[in-house]
Amino acid sequence: MTPLVFHAIDFSASEVGSGLAISALIGTAVRLLSGSLLDRGLSCSWPVRGTTILAILADFILFRATSYPSYLLGQLLLGTAAGLYWPAIELAVPLSCGPMPSSRGYALVRSGDALGIGIGALIGTLAAMAGALRLVYGVEAVCMASVLILISINPLLSQRPDPGQSANRSEQESNQNSGRLSWLMPLMPVLGVSVVATGILSLQQSALPLDLVRGGLERPGLSEGASGALIALQLALLVILQWPVGRWLSERPPAFGLGLSLCSFSVGCLLLGLSSLLSQGTGLVLLALLPMALAQAAFLPTATEAVIEETPVEHRGLAMALFSQCFAISAVGAPLIAGALLDLQGHGLLLWILMSGACLAVLPTLKRLRPRFKADGSLSEEAPHPQNSRQHQSIDVVTGGPGGLR
């Protein structure tokens, strides 16, 4: 709702986008710091506690902000809060799952995320209709205070599994000793796909509300209340789809879920772009909401589970920081590019067509994904063992991919 809040007081699209980008930029450094500290044994609860305090301060500033500098200060505090939060909360999920598969845990957590975001967007829409859109910052402050109380009463589980207890300890040590950053290379396909997917998520928060309010080449502009209602409708669809889609994908390879997400994002962005060309284009915007919600429901739990499956347990804090870094990178670049395009062209046709093509461009990288580790840190049955890596390569050639024998 932030773009709508500051658009209402005559901030340009570039000013709104630059604030979101700066927020993401400070979050970039804080994410790496948070992930590194978590790998050194820091309890997952402490970064979340810091998040709540910083977010409440940011909400107070943004609630009263009328100038660009105060807007930037609020965004800087929110970026720092997000940087502390995401590596810690994502790492806490597999640590809290017990005997339940971590993929199902992520599906459940993402369902909670969707429900919270949907309720917040609904409150924001009602506030916009009542002419009091800034009340969303008060709602967020109350939520953050509630989280601080809950996590003080019941801290997050932080006991790390010991990969040395697994039967595959020698294979893990061999893999670790082959290069200090060798664990990073299998993550690259996931990170590449995540940059594109999170770029679209960022555009849904920054560019889409402005695109709807301004209108397209032929599509008429919508009121702020109507624009907020469309965004709330998409989030309602996400609430409905998140658990069944996440539960269904938890029983399938991450590459399948990420492929479904990219294809759905591509279709949704294409529909958003084409809507600019029609006087009745709002109908295409409504039609685009379903594939966009499906794409988000497929991406969020699947990508996080893919990071777990591709990373040894002693590097998962930093891996989660790098994964959440994709959100930060996208939040830096996407609003800046989108704001410039919207100010230059006055509509989002080119922006959404480019994002649709980007989804298809990164789709082939998913062929390189192969689950390597389980949630407890032991090697997966499909992990490439050092002594038979050539055999795995031969199998891949014959069967057409790492999953050919399943």
N, C-alpha and C positions, 0 to 999 in steps of 0.2 A: 504493500500500500504506500510505501515511501514515495515512489514517483508521482502518485496522484496527490499526495499531501503537498509536495513542493511545486508541482505544476500549477496547483491552485493559487500559489502566491508568485506566479510569473517567473519561476526558475526555467531556464532553457533546458532542452533535452541534453545538451552537452554538460551543463552544470550538474544536473541530476546524475548523469552517467559518470562524471568524473568523481563525484562523491562516493558512489558505489565502488568505483575502481580503486580509489585510495583506501577505502575500507578493506577491500580484498588484498591490497598490497601489503598493508601492515599485518594482516592475518597470515600472509605467506611466511614471514620470519617467525611469527609466534607459533605457527603449526610445527615447524621444524624443531623449535625449542621444546615444545610440549611433547612431541614424539620421542625426542632424544632422552628427555627426563623420564618418560614412561619406561623406555627400554633399560634405564638404569635403576628401575625399581620403584619409582614414584607411584603412590596410590592413585588410581583413576579418579577418586573423589575430589582430590585437591584442585586439579584444573577446572572441574565443573563448579566448585565453590567460587573460584576466581571469576569464572564466566558470569555467574549470577550477579555478583557485585558490580562488575564493569557494565553489564547490560542495563542494570537499573540506573546507573549514572547516565548512560547514553540515552535511555528513554526520557529521563528528566530534561536533558539538554535539547533533544529533538522535539519534545513536547512544546518547548518555549521558543525554538529557533525560528528566526525571521530573516536572518542574513546568511550569506554563503559561508563565512568563517565558522559560525556556530553549527551550521549543518555539517561541515567537514569534521569538526571536533566530535560531534555525536557519531558520525560514521567511523571515525578512527577508533573510538571506544568499542563500537559494535564489532569492528574487524578484529580487534584484540581479543574480545570475548569469544568470537567464533573460532579463532586460532587455538585458544586454550581448550575449547569444548570438544571439537570433532574427533581428534585422535583419541582422546580419553574415553569418550562415550562409545566409539566404535570398537576399541580394544576391550571394553568392559563386556560386550555382548558375548563373545565366545567364552570368556572367563565365568560368565554367569549361567551358561546353558546346562552345565552338568552333563547328564547322559543324553540330553536332547541334541540333535545335530545343529551345528551353528548356523547352517543355511536356514533352518526353520526359525531359529532365534532371530536372525536378521529380518525374515519375512514378518515376524510378529512385531519387532521394534519399528520397522518401516510403516506398519499399519498404525501403530501409535502415533508416529510422526504425521502421517496423512490425516488422522483424525484431529490432532491438535491444530495443524495448519488449516484444515477445513473449517473448524470452529472459529479460529481466529479470523479467517477471511470472511466468514459470515458476519461476525461482529463488526469487522471493518466495513462491509457493505452496508449494514444497517446504520453505522455511524456516518458513512458518506451520504446516505439518503437523508439523515437528520441534520446534515451540515456540520458535523463534529468529527471529522475523519481522524483528527489527532488523538482521539480517545484510544486508538489502537496502541499507542505507546504506554498509556496507563494500563491497558490489559496485559501487555507484555511484562511490565514491571511487576504486576501482581503474580503473573505466572513464574517469573524468575525468583521472586521471594518464596513462592510455594516450593519450588525446586530446592532452594537453599535449606528450607526447613525439613523437607523429606530426606535429603541426602545427609543431613546432620543426624536425623533419627536412625536412618538405615543406609549406611555407606555402601558404595559399590564394591562388589567383590574384586579383589586385585591379586589374588594368589596365582602366580604364573605356573603353568604346567612345566614339568621338568623333562625336556626331550631326552636327557641322558638315561631315563628309565626305560625308554623304548628299545625294542630289539634292533632297531635300525640306527643305533647311535654311531657306529663306525661309518656307515654310508653318509650320515649327516656331517660328521667331522671331515670326511674326505671332500665333500662338496664345499664346506665352509673354507677349508684351507686352500682350495683351488684359486681363490681370489677374494679379497675383502669385500668387493662389490659384486661378486658373481651372483648373489641372491637378487640383485636389482634387475638383471636382464630379463628374467621371465615375467617381471611385472610390466615391462614396457608396452605390450599390447593392451593390457587393461588400462594403463595410464593414458595411452593415446586415445582410446575409445572414450574414456571418461572426460577428457578435455572437451571433446566435441559435444557429448551428451550434457555435461554440466554447463557448457556454453549456451545450449538451448534453454536449460533451466534458468540460467541467469537472464536470458532475454525475455523469458516469460514474466520475470519480476520487474525488469527495467524497461524493455522496448515495447512489449505487447500492450501494456496499459496506455502508453503514449500513442502507439499506432492506432489503437481503437478510438481514443479521444480525438485525434487529429483527422482520422479518416484516410481512405486510400485515393487512388486515381479517380475511381467512380464511387467507391463505397462511402457513404456519408459518415461523418464523425458521430460518436456516441457521447452521451453525457457521462460525467464521472461516476454517477450512480450505476448507470447501465454497464459501463466498462467494468466496474468492480463486481457487478452481478455475474458477468460472464466468467471472470476469473474465479469467483466463488463457485460457479457451476462446475468448472473444470476440477477444482479441488474436491467438490462433492463426489464427482465421478472417481477421483483418485481414492477417496475414502472407501467407496464401494468396491473398487477393483483391487486395492492393494493386498488385502489378505488372501483372497482366492487366487490371484495371479502369483503372488509371492509364494504361497503354499504349493501351488502347482509347479512353479519353476524350481523350488527347493529340491525336487526329486529328479531334476535334469541337470546336465552339465552347464556350468556358467556360460560357456560360449553360446549355447542355444538361447539363453535368456538375454544375453547382450545383443545377439543378432536380431532377436525379436524387437528389442528396444530400439535399435538403430533404424530398422525398417519402419517402425511405427512413427518415430520422430520424423523421418524423411517424408512420409505421407502427410503428417500433420503440418509440417512447415510448408510443403507444397500447397496445401489447401489455404493456409494463411496468406501465402504470396498471391495466389490466384484470386483471393477474395478482394484484393485491391482493384481488380479490373472490372468488377461488376457493381452495378448500382444496388443490387440485392446481395452484395457480398457478405453481409452479416450472417446469412444462412450458411455460407461456407465456413465462416469463423466458428459457428456452432457445430458444424460437422467435424471440424478439425479438433474440437475438444476431446472427442473420444479416442482417436489414435494418440494424441499427446498424453492423455491420462494413462492409457495402456503402456506407452513407452516409459513413462516415469515409474509406474508400478513395477515394470519389469527391470528397469535399470538399477534402482536404488538398492534392493537387497542382493541382487545378483552380483553387481560389481564389488560390493563389500565382501561377499563370500569368496569371490575370485581372488581378492587380495590375500585373504587368509589362506586359501589353498595354494597360492604361489609363493608364500613367504615362510621361512623357518621361524620358529616361535621367538627366538631371541632378537629378531629384527622387526617384529610386528608393530611395535609402537612407531618406529620411524616409517614403516611401510604405510601405516594408516595416516601418518602426517603427510606423506607424499600423495596418497590418494586424495585426502581432503585438500591438498595443494591444487589439485585439478579444479576444484570449485573456486579456489582463490585466483588461479590463473585465468579461468574463464570469466570470473567476476571483474577482473582487471581489464581484460581485453574486450570482452563482448559489449559491455555498456558504452565504452569509448567509441568503438567502431559503429555500434548501432546508433548512438546519439549523433555522431557525425553524419551518417547516412540519412537519418530522419530529418536532421536540420537541412541537409543539402538537397534531398529529393522531396521531402514533405510526405513521404509514404514509405511503407516497409516492403514493397514488392521485391527489390533486389536482395534485401537482407534475408528474407525467408527462403528465397530460391537458393541463395548461396549456402545456407545452413542445410537445406534438403540435400544438396549435392555433397556437402561435407560428410554427412552420415553415410552415404553410399561409398564414398572414397575410403573410409577407414574400415568398412565391413570386412574386407579380405584379411585384415590383421588377426581376426579371431581364430583363424586356422592354427595359429601358433600357441594357443592356450592348451595347457595340459595340467590337470590337478597334481600337485607335487606333495602337499602336506595335509594332514588331518588337523582338526581343531586342537588336539592335544600335542601337536608338534611332531608326531611320528610321520614317517614317510608314507605317502599314499601308494596303493598298489600300482598306480599308473605312473609313478615318478620315474624319471630316467635315472637308473643306477649307473654309477661311474663305470663299473666293470662291463656293462652291456649296452652302453650308449650307442655303439655302432649297430647293435642288433635292433634297437628302437628305431634308428634311422632307416634301416632296411625295411622294417615293418611299415613305417610311415609311407615309404615309397610304394610298397606293394598295395597297401590298403587305402591309400589316399589321405591319410591323416593319423594323428595320435590316437584318435578314438575308434580306429577301424576294427579292432578286435572285440570291442564291447558288444 
